[in-house]
Amino acid sequence: MQYVHFPKSGSTFALAVWASSCDLVPPTHLLDYLSVRPSAQAGRTTGMQHTPQVFRGWLRSVDDAHGGAARACPRLRQDGRPLNKAAEIDMQYHHHGVRSDAAASTAVAMFRAPFDRALSHWRYVPGNRRGRCPTRDELYLLRDASIHGGIVGCLAGCQCKMLLGRNCLACRNRTTHKQNAKLMRTDLRAAGAALQPPLSDAEITECVRRVSLFRFAGLTDRWNDSIARFCEQTTCPPWVLDPARRVTRRNGATQTCNPPAGWLDAADTAVYDAARAHFERSLRGRRRAAVGTSSD
């Protein structure tokens, strides 16, 4: 099982994925280490941190407190290497694309509606949280002057691009952040047209097909239902479903903006529709299994 993390699509889902690999670790140990670590950048408490570095530190603490990570987390892989022969869950966390059908067939992920995801990504950039909503062009090109002297990234099609094995913010095939930074002073609309031609119909069709292969596809707008269904399909410990835990409640800010006139993300709309259909099929399968069991 491989956790695929689309940016701004429910990072705390990682807690459920990792917890499903660990039998002997008390929930507070995992939650305290991963959910409320002080931010190294600003000395403040944040939600999820940039793992796998943090998770490696947690594994070392498991070694000290629980007799070894291989014993405490029997289904966990670290850096692709099994901690024991029963391992099936990869600990990798941050935003790696799906590069093959084989990878898709082991993937678990939360999907998010395109506008909500793009808006959250735009608000993640310092300076974009000042009580205003983004323009249409700002939701096509993400400009962040706080990183490496300025980065331009292409927001539209993030989830589809990752399903094709690319970076979420990739602009036109092999354009680099350094090359994009040259456009920081250009007109956003002209830069967007130059950097980001729409994904082709064939590429969008391939993204939709890849979603259908996923081992699990949840929806951020049906968060608790998705966590519950994931735990039915895996071996989540009971505390994961505790309403008091962060795993079963969304902590993102309420979205207060509407999509700007003319804004459309056709690729990620198709992906999200496919993920919703995948999730609904999963629920129907559960209901059919329940009916069959009750009639026995």
N, C-alpha and C positions, 0 to 999 in steps of 0.2 A: 504494500500500500504506500503510495506516494502522495503527500500533501502538496497540492498546487495552490499557491496563494496569489490570486489576482489582487493587485494593489487596491487598497481601500475597499476591501470586500470581506470584512469580518476576520481580523487577525486572531481574535480569541478562539476561533474554531480550532486553531493549533492545539489549544489546551485539551480539547476533547480527543483529537487525534493522538497526541502523545500519551494522554492518560490511558487510552485503550491499549497501550503497550506495556503498562506498568501495573503489576499486581500487588506489590508489597509497599509502595510508597504512599504515605498518608496524603490526602488531598491538600492539606495546608502546606505541606512541604513543596509540592509542585507549584501551587498557586502563588505562594509567597515569593518563590524564587523567580517565577516567570511573569507574574502579573503586576507586581508593584516594585520592580527594581528601580533604584534611582537612575535618572538619565545621566550618562557620563558627560553629555554636552552641556546641560544647563543645571544639573544638580537638583532636578525636580522629579517627582514621581509621575510615571507615564504608564500606559497600558502594556502592550507587548513591546519588547525591545528587539534590537537587531540580532536575532539569532541567525545561524547556529552557534555563534560565539558564546552567548549566554547559556544556551542549552548544554554546551560542552562543560561549562562551569557547573551547571546543575548536575550533570552526570558524575563529575568528580565528587560533588557533595553526597551523591547517592552511594558512591564507593565507600565514603567514610561512614555514613550513617546507616546504611541498609545492607551491608554485606556484598556490595558490588552491583553495578548497573546491570550486568548480564542476569543476575538472579532477580533483581527487583523489577526489571523491565524486559521480560523474556522475548517479547516480539519486536524489539527495537533494533534498527540498523543505525550505525553512526558512520557518516561519510561513505555510505554504500557498503560498508562491511558489517555483517551480522555480529551482534554481541554473543549470540549463541545460535544453534542450529534451527531454532524455531522462529527466528526473526523474520518479520514480514513488513514492518513499518519503517519507512525511511524518515530520519529526523530533519531532513533539509527543509528550510523554511522560506527563503526569500525569493519569490518572483522569478523562478526559472520556467522557461517555456516548455511545452509538451512537444518533444521532437520526434515521436513515433507513435504508431498505433499501439505498440506494446506498452509504452509509457502511459498512454491514455487509459488502457484497460486496467491499470493499477491505481489510477488517479482518484483522489477525493478532493472536493473543492466546494466553496461557497461562491455562487454567482450573484452579481448585483445588477439592478436595472441601470442602463447606460447613463442616463442623466444624473441619477443619484451618485453613481461612481465617479463620473467626471467632475461633478460639483465638489464632492468630498476631496478629490485629488487636487483641484484648484485651491480649495481652502487650506489644504495642507501646507501650501507655500507661504512662508512668512510675508506679511503685508497684504494678504488676500482675505483677511478675516475682519475687515473694518466695517461690517454692517451693510455691505453692498453686494449685489449679485453680479456674476461675470457676464460680459458681453458674449455674443455668439463667437467672435473670433478668439476671445480668450479661452473658450472651451475647446477650440481646435488646437491651439498652440499653447503649451504651458511654459511660461518664462519664470525662471527662478534665479535671481541675481545673487542669492545667498550661498550658492554651491559652485565652487571652482570658478568663480568670477563670472558666472552666468551660463545657464543651460536653457536651451530650447528643446522641448519634447512635444511629440504629437499625441494628443489625448485620445482622439477618436480611434475606435477599433482596438482598444487595449486588450480586451479579453480574447478577441479573435486573433490578434497578432501573437499572443502567447500560445494559443492553440496551434499556431503554425510554427512554433519553436522560436519565435522572435521575442525581442524585448517589448514590454508594454508601451513604452514611450518612443519606440523606434520610428524614425522618419525616413521614408524612402530607402528601402533595401539596406545599404551599408553606411548611411550617414552617421557620423559620430557626434558625440556631445560637443567636442571641440569645434567641429565644422559648423554645427548648429549655432554655437555661441556667436558666430560672426553675424548672425541675423538678428541679434538682440536689438539693434537700432533700426531695423527695417520695419516697414508697414506690416502689421500682423496678417492682414488678409493676403498680401502678396507673398509673404513668407510661407503662409499655410498652403497656398496653391503650389508653390515651388517645391515644398518639402513633402507634402502628403497627398499624392493622388489617391482617390478612393481605392479600397481593396476591391479586387475584381470579383465578379459573380462566382467564378470558379473557386476563388480563395474563400469566399464566404460559405459556399456549399461545403468545402472541406472542413471549415471550422464547425459547422453544424454537425457534420458526420462524426467529427472527433468527440463532440459532446456526448453523442449517443453511446460512445464506447466507455465512458467514465464509470468507474466502480461505484461512485456516489456523487451526485450533484445536488447540493442544497441551495436554498434561496435566502438571501439576507432579509428580505421582507416577509419571510415565514421562518424566522430564526429558531424559535423554540420547537416548532414542528420538525424543522430540519435536523436539529441536534437530537431530538428524540428518535427520528428515523435512522440517523447515522448510528446511534447506540443500539438500535434493534439489529442492525446489520453487522455490528462489530462486538467487541467485548468491553464496552465502557463500564467503569465502576459506577455504582449507584450515585455517588456524590456529583457526578457530571450533570445529572438531571435535577439537582437541587436548585430550586428557584432563587435561593439566596446567593448562589455562586455566579461569578462573572461569566462562566461558560454559557449560562442559560439566560442572559439578559444583554441586550444591546446597549452599548455605551456611547455610540456616535451621536453627534449633535443633530438635532432635528433640522431637516432641510426646509428652508423657508423661501426658496427661489423657485420660479417656474422656468422651464426651458426657454431660452431666448428665441425670438421669432427667427425662423429659418434654420434653426439648429437641428441637425439630424445625425445620428450615428447608426447607419443602416447595418453595418457589420455586427456591432455588439447587440443591436436589437434582435437580429436573427439568432445570435448566440444565446441571449437571455431567454428568448422564446423556446429554444431547443432545450435549455436547462430546465425551464418550467415544465415542459412536456415530459422530460426525463424524471423529474421529481414526482409528477402526478402519476406516471406509470408505476413508479416504485410504491406509492401509497396504494394504488389499486391492487398491486400484487400482494401487499400486506393484508388488505381487506379480504381478498380471495382466500389467502392462506388461513386467515382467522375463521372464515365461514366453513372451510373444509375441516378444520380442527374441531369446531363446535358440533359438526354433524356426525363425527366419528362415534 
